Amino acid sequence: MQWLTFALLSALFAASTSILAKIGVKDINSNLATAVRTVVITIFAWSIVFFHKDFNGLNSISKHSLLFLILSGLTTGISWLFYFRALQLGSVSKVVPIDKLSLVLVVLFGALFLSEKVTFHVVLGSILMIVGAILVAF
């Protein structure tokens, strides 16, 4: 269950990110805010790689993995652009629940593209997430 600890910490920091981003994007262009955030993340991530000396594996990344990591990076960037604009225009308590509907999409995409099993509980949980996001946001 070690994954659960990391997942809960991820949720904690994601929530903090949303609050800090809402405050930070208040008086500047949302695209510029995304760019600043991206530079900070880039420096932070590469610092961790160098600190742990994980850069040795850089040469062993396959073209397949590199392609999908690049595509993942592009979709992350696009997501952040839309997210920061939504935060700029709406309240954080309404934007974030709608943004978190990505959880439901991940279940759907996982089933379609990764052949992950979708059980009754997963479907029910996804429906509850949709209803919950709508109730909180509207």
N, C-alpha and C positions, 0 to 999 in steps of 0.2 A: 504493500500500500504506500510505498514511498512516492509513487506518482501523485497520490492525493495531496500530500504535503506540498509538493511543487505546484500542483494545480491551484491549491488554495492561495499560495503565495503569489502566483500569477494573477489570480482574481483580485487580491489585495492591491497589488501594484497597478493593475489595469484600472481599478477604480480611482486610485490616486492620480493616475495619468489623466483620466477624464476631467477631474476637478482642476488639476494644474493647467491642463490645456485650455479649458474654458476661461480661466483667469488670464492666461497668457495670450490668447487670441483676441482678446477684447478690443484692443486698439490698433491692431495691425492687419494687413492682408492675410487671409487664411493660407494662401499659397506660400507666402514668405514664412509664416509660422511653421508650416509643414517642412520647408527646407531647413530651417534652423533646427527643428527637432531631429531631422534625418542626419544632419551633420553630427549632432551630439550622440546619437545612437551609433553612428559609424565609428566615431572615435572611441566610444565606450566598448563596443564589440571587439574592435581590433586590439584595444588595450588588454582585454581579457585573453584573447588568443595569444598575444605575445607574452603576457604574464605567465600563462600556463604552458607556454612553449608548444602550443597546438598547431602552429603554422607548418610543421613538418609534413602534414598530410595534404598540404595545398597541391602538390604535384600529382597526388594520386586521385584527385577528383575526376571521375569519368565525365565524358562529354554529356552523357545522359543526365547525370546528377547536376552538372553545371547548368544545363539548359533549364531544368525544372527549378533550380534555385534562382536563376535569373528571372524566370516567369513568376515565381513566388514573390521575388523582390518587386517586380513591376506591379503586380496586383496589390501588394502591400502599399506601395506608394500611391496608387490610384485610390485605394480605400482610405488612406490617410487624408488625401486631398478632399475627398467628399466628406469625411468625418469632421475635419477642422472647419469646413464651410458650414456644415450642419450645426456644429457647436457655436459658431459665430452667430448664426441666425436663430437658434432655438435654445431652450433651457436644457442644461445637462441632464436633468432628471427625465426629460422626454426623449432626447436624442439617443442616449446610451441604451435604453431598452430596445429601441428599434434597431440600433446597430447590432445589438446582441442577438437579433434574429438570425445572425450569421450562424449561430449554433444549430438552428433548424436546417439551414442550407447545408451545413457540414454533414449532418446526418443524411440528407438526401444525396449529396455528392459522394459521400463515402459509400453509400449503397450502390449508386450508379457507376462510379468509376473505380472503386476499390473492392467491390463485391463484399462489403461489410454487411453483416447480418442486422436486419431491422426487426426487432421483436415488438410484440404488443406494447410492452412497457416503454420502448423507445418512441413508438408512434404516439402513445398517450402523453409521454413527457414532452414531446415536440408540440403537440396540440396545446398543452398547458402553457408552454413557453410563449406560443403565439398569442393565446388569450391574455396571459399576464403582461406581455409587452404592450398589447393594445390597451389594456386597462390602465397601465401606468402612464402610457404616453398620451392617451386621450381621455 
